[in-house]
Amino acid sequence: MVCGFCPFVGSSQSRDSKARALPVLGVDFMGKPLLVSDQKGRGDWSPKSSRNFSVQAQASICVSRAMRWWEKTLKPNMVEIHSAQELVDSLLNAGDRLVIVDFYSPGCGGCKALHPKICQLAELNPDAIFLKVNYEDLKPMCHALNIHVLPFFRFYRGEDGRLCSFSCTNATIKKFKDALAKHGTERCSLGPAKGLNESELMSLASIGELSIHSPLFSTEKGSVEDLVMGSIDLSGVLSKAGNKMELKEEMLC
């Protein structure tokens, strides 16, 4: 079975007759001969010939899509990330499930070689979530997260947030398997998922990748305000306690 191959529509006899009727150019593409009709200057254009060119255009699109290795053999628990907000939301909504963020680039040879094995590991660990981040599509976000080496992986889980991060290739795949075995065991997390840390969120917001008006930041702002107000109240209580002690000392004197 050849994936990504789009055959031309029509019988071989029909193709032979068309080849004799029209001048053709022989082109070798990926080891396969293609016939391209030269219809320049012909006045007998018809919708039928237009359909033939449409089929050829669809075939070229199919071939180009077949070259997109990062879209092949994906598993149900592998999700493509398209924005910083989507990454933040995916991490926060994962609950207690292990989340592996896979940073890759279409032009990275190491990423391409490792991709089939990552897909196999995703299939063997259906409870884990694999978030795929295309470095070329999300460069500002990757720079803000200090991703400078590819392929690169980050492991997150529940209230612990980021557990580990490292670069990995086919030669060092054991590093990935060991991390998966260590952090993929069953556990019960009492608190909500943490996701990215505060400094990373602020960095993403500073370059416009996240909105500072999002509920995420309003919640954090509220918690900071509560902390400040709590410290003020505590200082007030301590001040009153100190005044009472001084008053008692004066009465004893």
Secondary structure, DSSP 8 states (H G I E B T S, - for coil): --TT----SS-HHHHHHHHHHS-EEEEEETTEEEEEE--TT-S---HHHHHHHHHHHHHHHHHHHHT-GGGTT--TTEEEE-SHHHHHHHHHTTTTSEEEEEEE-TT-HHHHHHHHHHHHHHHH-TTSEEEEEETTTSHHHHHHTT--SSSEEEEEEGGGEEEEEEE--GGGHHHHHHHHHHHSS-----S----S-HHHHHHHHHTTSS-TTSHHHHHHHHHHHHHHHHHHHHHHHHHHHHHHHHHHHHHH-
